[in-house]
Amino acid sequence: IGLTDEEKSRLDEIGINHIVTEAPEGVLRNCAEWEPSEGVIIRYPLGISVAVVAEMSEDVMVTTICANSSYENQARTQYQSGGVNMNNVQFIHAPTNSWWTRDYGPWFIYVDEQMAIVDHEYNRPRPYDDVIPQVIGNEWGMDVYGMDLTHTGGNHMSNGLGMSMSTELVYDENPYLTEDEVDSIMLAYLGNDYTVLDYVENSGIHHIDCWAKFLGPQTILVKDVPSSDPAYARLNARAQWLSMQISAWGKPYNVV
């Protein structure tokens, strides 16, 4: 999840293969994670159980990134023995460094109602992972727009209606940009007004999805912890603050 000691010696490799492009032009909308989904992107070797893959394959296309045909054959064998619906399976061959597709994978937008990909500079020295959005864009024939911004998928949640949230990790990991410049990049590439929140936990990776998630255009899930937890008071205060914000529907958020 975090950086290995070896990776800490290679921080200069963050973004070495990342491609920056101009921002998209047109009417932009960054779709929300809770919207109807065509599929899910995972990587093999897996970081989840085959049982989870089987469950997902009942409803959506499971796209598995694997290094080569040998790994694909291994995955197929495990999928077939694990009850995966093979009619809803496809493979993309590309090398990866890790299984955290949530963090390095593509962010999807609509540009004048045409789906495209936004690619952030992955905040880890994992060059293979960092180019996966480009690989998927080429495979699927989608335009890929590269932001000059270090980020991670776990630290971004979009309401699908022109607003998204992250923790201040995004500011800390882009020290050469002002907060206004970071916000402007998010608006230019995603069409989102940007809300960046203070940390609520003392340690960890500080991704917003560790404690909050949009469940719908007006509903936000917030993690509940025992009163003995050091983050208890801050999480409760954050839940209270979120409940007073106004959603895109013109009503306060329902916090669960």
C-alpha beads as a LAMMPS data file, in Angstrom:
LAMMPS data file: protein, C-alpha beads

256 atoms
255 bonds

1 atom types
1 bond types

-500.0 500.0 xlo xhi
-500.0 500.0 ylo yhi
-500.0 500.0 zlo zhi

Masses

1 110.0

Atoms # bond

1 1 1 0.000 0.000 0.000
2 1 1 2.747 2.405 0.943
3 1 1 6.282 2.829 -0.349
4 1 1 8.809 0.070 0.178
5 1 1 12.251 1.041 1.434
6 1 1 13.597 0.306 -2.039
7 1 1 10.965 2.553 -3.641
8 1 1 11.853 5.376 -1.264
9 1 1 15.267 5.454 -2.957
10 1 1 13.631 5.905 -6.386
11 1 1 11.255 8.809 -5.793
12 1 1 12.812 10.540 -8.796
13 1 1 11.125 7.904 -10.988
14 1 1 7.638 9.163 -10.171
15 1 1 6.118 10.249 -13.467
16 1 1 9.119 9.413 -15.688
17 1 1 6.870 7.802 -18.326
18 1 1 3.847 10.026 -17.778
19 1 1 2.619 11.951 -20.829
20 1 1 1.186 15.429 -20.293
21 1 1 -1.300 16.722 -22.867
22 1 1 -3.491 19.726 -23.372
23 1 1 -6.764 19.711 -21.455
24 1 1 -9.891 18.512 -23.265
25 1 1 -12.061 21.089 -24.993
26 1 1 -15.825 20.950 -24.768
27 1 1 -18.452 20.228 -22.147
28 1 1 -16.842 18.016 -19.479
29 1 1 -18.360 15.667 -16.951
30 1 1 -16.391 13.369 -14.672
31 1 1 -18.659 10.385 -14.037
32 1 1 -19.188 9.191 -10.490
33 1 1 -18.264 5.726 -9.251
34 1 1 -21.845 4.977 -8.251
35 1 1 -23.214 5.431 -11.764
36 1 1 -24.203 2.374 -13.865
37 1 1 -20.985 0.564 -14.781
38 1 1 -19.990 -1.419 -17.854
39 1 1 -17.032 -3.106 -16.234
40 1 1 -14.207 -3.236 -13.758
41 1 1 -10.433 -3.147 -14.303
42 1 1 -8.246 -5.469 -12.231
43 1 1 -4.726 -6.844 -12.498
44 1 1 -3.316 -10.376 -12.395
45 1 1 -1.673 -11.695 -10.207
46 1 1 -4.668 -10.731 -8.122
47 1 1 -5.005 -8.678 -4.980
48 1 1 -8.567 -9.933 -4.527
49 1 1 -10.103 -13.399 -4.344
50 1 1 -11.326 -15.267 -7.409
51 1 1 -14.699 -15.379 -5.638
52 1 1 -14.907 -11.587 -5.934
53 1 1 -13.974 -11.808 -9.622
54 1 1 -16.751 -14.388 -10.097
55 1 1 -19.283 -12.128 -8.376
56 1 1 -18.341 -9.137 -10.519
57 1 1 -18.445 -11.195 -13.710
58 1 1 -22.129 -11.924 -13.151
59 1 1 -22.954 -8.265 -13.804
60 1 1 -20.130 -6.517 -15.684
61 1 1 -17.154 -7.095 -17.953
62 1 1 -14.005 -7.897 -15.969
63 1 1 -10.937 -6.515 -17.741
64 1 1 -7.766 -8.131 -16.401
65 1 1 -4.363 -6.581 -17.029
66 1 1 -1.636 -9.214 -17.182
67 1 1 1.950 -9.150 -18.383
68 1 1 1.708 -11.699 -21.198
69 1 1 -0.140 -14.723 -22.580
70 1 1 1.414 -17.021 -19.974
71 1 1 -0.120 -14.995 -17.153
72 1 1 -3.390 -14.803 -19.069
73 1 1 -3.499 -18.595 -19.272
74 1 1 -2.861 -18.845 -15.519
75 1 1 -5.660 -16.377 -14.849
76 1 1 -8.062 -18.196 -17.167
77 1 1 -7.402 -21.478 -15.375
78 1 1 -8.078 -19.915 -11.971
79 1 1 -11.145 -18.077 -13.241
80 1 1 -12.672 -21.182 -14.805
81 1 1 -12.092 -23.303 -11.700
82 1 1 -13.455 -20.484 -9.523
83 1 1 -16.780 -20.106 -11.304
84 1 1 -16.059 -16.879 -13.184
85 1 1 -18.452 -16.115 -16.047
86 1 1 -15.947 -16.299 -18.897
87 1 1 -18.352 -14.532 -21.263
88 1 1 -17.681 -11.407 -19.210
89 1 1 -13.890 -11.601 -19.197
90 1 1 -11.339 -9.838 -21.355
91 1 1 -7.564 -9.384 -21.054
92 1 1 -5.091 -6.607 -21.798
93 1 1 -1.390 -7.484 -21.961
94 1 1 0.861 -4.944 -20.243
95 1 1 3.499 -5.076 -17.493
96 1 1 2.543 -3.700 -14.071
97 1 1 4.309 -3.083 -10.779
98 1 1 1.374 -3.684 -8.424
99 1 1 -2.300 -4.589 -8.230
100 1 1 -3.627 -1.187 -7.096
101 1 1 -5.655 -0.407 -10.251
102 1 1 -7.902 1.795 -8.135
103 1 1 -4.963 4.145 -7.620
104 1 1 -3.148 4.115 -10.976
105 1 1 -5.974 3.299 -13.360
106 1 1 -7.846 5.683 -15.665
107 1 1 -10.335 8.313 -14.566
108 1 1 -13.270 8.535 -16.961
109 1 1 -14.863 11.688 -18.280
110 1 1 -17.336 12.652 -20.954
111 1 1 -16.231 15.302 -23.446
112 1 1 -19.346 16.543 -25.258
113 1 1 -20.938 13.213 -24.232
114 1 1 -18.053 11.164 -25.702
115 1 1 -16.238 9.018 -23.128
116 1 1 -12.509 9.677 -22.664
117 1 1 -9.768 9.089 -20.103
118 1 1 -7.972 11.494 -17.779
119 1 1 -4.533 10.282 -16.702
120 1 1 -2.834 11.601 -13.569
121 1 1 0.829 11.146 -12.692
122 1 1 0.742 8.196 -10.278
123 1 1 2.191 9.115 -6.894
124 1 1 4.448 6.059 -6.686
125 1 1 7.785 5.235 -8.414
126 1 1 6.050 2.457 -10.372
127 1 1 6.572 3.342 -14.041
128 1 1 4.646 0.388 -15.479
129 1 1 1.580 1.170 -13.374
130 1 1 1.746 4.841 -14.306
131 1 1 1.234 4.202 -18.038
132 1 1 -1.734 1.829 -17.699
133 1 1 -4.290 4.592 -18.518
134 1 1 -2.406 5.170 -21.782
135 1 1 -2.409 1.429 -22.501
136 1 1 -6.151 1.167 -21.872
137 1 1 -6.848 4.260 -23.968
138 1 1 -4.942 2.742 -26.893
139 1 1 -6.666 -0.615 -26.440
140 1 1 -10.154 0.879 -26.326
141 1 1 -9.637 3.684 -28.836
142 1 1 -10.247 6.446 -26.301
143 1 1 -8.624 9.873 -26.126
144 1 1 -6.291 10.158 -23.123
145 1 1 -5.714 13.545 -21.483
146 1 1 -2.628 13.674 -19.263
147 1 1 -2.640 16.042 -16.295
148 1 1 0.600 17.593 -15.071
149 1 1 -0.444 16.626 -11.561
150 1 1 0.691 13.932 -9.131
151 1 1 -2.358 12.167 -7.747
152 1 1 -3.893 8.802 -6.880
153 1 1 -7.325 7.356 -7.559
154 1 1 -7.976 6.501 -3.935
155 1 1 -7.710 10.154 -3.033
156 1 1 -10.392 11.373 -5.399
157 1 1 -14.164 11.014 -5.287
158 1 1 -16.507 12.692 -7.757
159 1 1 -20.214 13.371 -7.360
160 1 1 -20.683 13.080 -11.133
161 1 1 -22.242 16.523 -11.246
162 1 1 -19.311 18.925 -11.339
163 1 1 -17.677 18.553 -7.935
164 1 1 -15.049 16.295 -6.417
165 1 1 -13.178 15.930 -3.127
166 1 1 -9.718 14.861 -1.980
167 1 1 -7.606 15.187 1.133
168 1 1 -4.735 17.645 1.322
169 1 1 -2.404 14.858 0.184
170 1 1 -2.887 16.239 -3.325
171 1 1 -1.435 19.584 -2.227
172 1 1 1.409 17.959 -0.282
173 1 1 2.426 15.832 -3.287
174 1 1 2.518 18.801 -5.663
175 1 1 4.778 21.241 -3.785
176 1 1 5.707 23.159 -6.947
177 1 1 2.069 24.101 -7.573
178 1 1 -0.073 26.487 -5.589
179 1 1 -3.391 25.275 -4.239
180 1 1 -5.168 27.433 -6.817
181 1 1 -3.090 25.874 -9.606
182 1 1 -4.011 22.354 -8.459
183 1 1 -7.690 23.330 -8.318
184 1 1 -7.462 24.868 -11.805
185 1 1 -5.967 21.678 -13.273
186 1 1 -8.806 19.605 -11.820
187 1 1 -11.348 21.993 -13.293
188 1 1 -9.670 22.075 -16.711
189 1 1 -9.338 18.301 -17.119
190 1 1 -12.342 16.988 -15.186
191 1 1 -14.783 19.875 -15.177
192 1 1 -14.953 19.679 -11.387
193 1 1 -15.004 22.335 -8.729
194 1 1 -12.589 20.954 -6.180
195 1 1 -12.912 20.595 -2.407
196 1 1 -9.721 19.635 -0.557
197 1 1 -10.060 18.588 3.080
198 1 1 -7.627 18.454 6.001
199 1 1 -6.389 15.065 7.192
200 1 1 -8.567 13.324 9.749
201 1 1 -6.186 10.474 10.619
202 1 1 -2.770 10.663 12.260
203 1 1 -1.020 8.310 9.831
204 1 1 -1.526 6.085 6.819
205 1 1 -1.851 6.861 3.130
206 1 1 -4.410 9.677 3.636
207 1 1 -6.624 8.690 0.724
208 1 1 -10.141 10.033 1.008
209 1 1 -11.554 6.585 0.194
210 1 1 -10.107 5.337 3.495
211 1 1 -12.899 7.179 5.291
212 1 1 -15.462 8.662 2.859
213 1 1 -17.294 7.770 -0.338
214 1 1 -20.069 9.258 -2.456
215 1 1 -22.908 6.718 -2.585
216 1 1 -25.106 8.925 -4.756
217 1 1 -25.528 12.566 -5.771
218 1 1 -26.786 13.456 -2.299
219 1 1 -25.378 10.732 -0.013
220 1 1 -21.901 10.387 1.514
221 1 1 -20.618 7.416 3.507
222 1 1 -18.251 8.271 6.384
223 1 1 -16.287 5.731 8.387
224 1 1 -17.455 5.056 11.936
225 1 1 -14.837 4.191 14.562
226 1 1 -14.916 3.432 18.305
227 1 1 -14.731 6.402 20.644
228 1 1 -11.273 5.166 21.686
229 1 1 -9.929 5.710 18.165
230 1 1 -7.652 8.791 17.865
231 1 1 -9.616 9.914 14.794
232 1 1 -13.052 9.598 16.451
233 1 1 -13.633 13.301 17.171
234 1 1 -12.242 14.457 13.828
235 1 1 -14.319 11.961 11.842
236 1 1 -17.464 13.028 13.682
237 1 1 -16.638 16.680 13.064
238 1 1 -16.012 15.950 9.384
239 1 1 -19.322 14.063 9.107
240 1 1 -21.080 17.030 10.683
241 1 1 -19.384 19.440 8.272
242 1 1 -20.302 17.329 5.257
243 1 1 -23.918 17.190 6.407
244 1 1 -24.071 20.981 6.188
245 1 1 -22.726 21.195 2.612
246 1 1 -25.141 21.597 -0.275
247 1 1 -25.235 18.883 -2.925
248 1 1 -25.699 19.413 -6.656
249 1 1 -29.418 18.775 -6.083
250 1 1 -29.608 21.921 -3.946
251 1 1 -30.104 20.037 -0.679
252 1 1 -27.706 19.166 2.156
253 1 1 -25.880 15.877 1.912
254 1 1 -27.233 12.868 3.763
255 1 1 -24.303 11.405 5.697
256 1 1 -24.445 7.735 6.647

Bonds

1 1 1 2
2 1 2 3
3 1 3 4
4 1 4 5
5 1 5 6
6 1 6 7
7 1 7 8
8 1 8 9
9 1 9 10
10 1 10 11
11 1 11 12
12 1 12 13
13 1 13 14
14 1 14 15
15 1 15 16
16 1 16 17
17 1 17 18
18 1 18 19
19 1 19 20
20 1 20 21
21 1 21 22
22 1 22 23
23 1 23 24
24 1 24 25
25 1 25 26
26 1 26 27
27 1 27 28
28 1 28 29
29 1 29 30
30 1 30 31
31 1 31 32
32 1 32 33
33 1 33 34
34 1 34 35
35 1 35 36
36 1 36 37
37 1 37 38
38 1 38 39
39 1 39 40
40 1 40 41
41 1 41 42
42 1 42 43
43 1 43 44
44 1 44 45
45 1 45 46
46 1 46 47
47 1 47 48
48 1 48 49
49 1 49 50
50 1 50 51
51 1 51 52
52 1 52 53
53 1 53 54
54 1 54 55
55 1 55 56
56 1 56 57
57 1 57 58
58 1 58 59
59 1 59 60
60 1 60 61
61 1 61 62
62 1 62 63
63 1 63 64
64 1 64 65
65 1 65 66
66 1 66 67
67 1 67 68
68 1 68 69
69 1 69 70
70 1 70 71
71 1 71 72
72 1 72 73
73 1 73 74
74 1 74 75
75 1 75 76
76 1 76 77
77 1 77 78
78 1 78 79
79 1 79 80
80 1 80 81
81 1 81 82
82 1 82 83
83 1 83 84
84 1 84 85
85 1 85 86
86 1 86 87
87 1 87 88
88 1 88 89
89 1 89 90
90 1 90 91
91 1 91 92
92 1 92 93
93 1 93 94
94 1 94 95
95 1 95 96
96 1 96 97
97 1 97 98
98 1 98 99
99 1 99 100
100 1 100 101
101 1 101 102
102 1 102 103
103 1 103 104
104 1 104 105
105 1 105 106
106 1 106 107
107 1 107 108
108 1 108 109
109 1 109 110
110 1 110 111
111 1 111 112
112 1 112 113
113 1 113 114
114 1 114 115
115 1 115 116
116 1 116 117
117 1 117 118
118 1 118 119
119 1 119 120
120 1 120 121
121 1 121 122
122 1 122 123
123 1 123 124
124 1 124 125
125 1 125 126
126 1 126 127
127 1 127 128
128 1 128 129
129 1 129 130
130 1 130 131
131 1 131 132
132 1 132 133
133 1 133 134
134 1 134 135
135 1 135 136
136 1 136 137
137 1 137 138
138 1 138 139
139 1 139 140
140 1 140 141
141 1 141 142
142 1 142 143
143 1 143 144
144 1 144 145
145 1 145 146
146 1 146 147
147 1 147 148
148 1 148 149
149 1 149 150
150 1 150 151
151 1 151 152
152 1 152 153
153 1 153 154
154 1 154 155
155 1 155 156
156 1 156 157
157 1 157 158
158 1 158 159
159 1 159 160
160 1 160 161
161 1 161 162
162 1 162 163
163 1 163 164
164 1 164 165
165 1 165 166
166 1 166 167
167 1 167 168
168 1 168 169
169 1 169 170
170 1 170 171
171 1 171 172
172 1 172 173
173 1 173 174
174 1 174 175
175 1 175 176
176 1 176 177
177 1 177 178
178 1 178 179
179 1 179 180
180 1 180 181
181 1 181 182
182 1 182 183
183 1 183 184
184 1 184 185
185 1 185 186
186 1 186 187
187 1 187 188
188 1 188 189
189 1 189 190
190 1 190 191
191 1 191 192
192 1 192 193
193 1 193 194
194 1 194 195
195 1 195 196
196 1 196 197
197 1 197 198
198 1 198 199
199 1 199 200
200 1 200 201
201 1 201 202
202 1 202 203
203 1 203 204
204 1 204 205
205 1 205 206
206 1 206 207
207 1 207 208
208 1 208 209
209 1 209 210
210 1 210 211
211 1 211 212
212 1 212 213
213 1 213 214
214 1 214 215
215 1 215 216
216 1 216 217
217 1 217 218
218 1 218 219
219 1 219 220
220 1 220 221
221 1 221 222
222 1 222 223
223 1 223 224
224 1 224 225
225 1 225 226
226 1 226 227
227 1 227 228
228 1 228 229
229 1 229 230
230 1 230 231
231 1 231 232
232 1 232 233
233 1 233 234
234 1 234 235
235 1 235 236
236 1 236 237
237 1 237 238
238 1 238 239
239 1 239 240
240 1 240 241
241 1 241 242
242 1 242 243
243 1 243 244
244 1 244 245
245 1 245 246
246 1 246 247
247 1 247 248
248 1 248 249
249 1 249 250
250 1 250 251
251 1 251 252
252 1 252 253
253 1 253 254
254 1 254 255
255 1 255 256
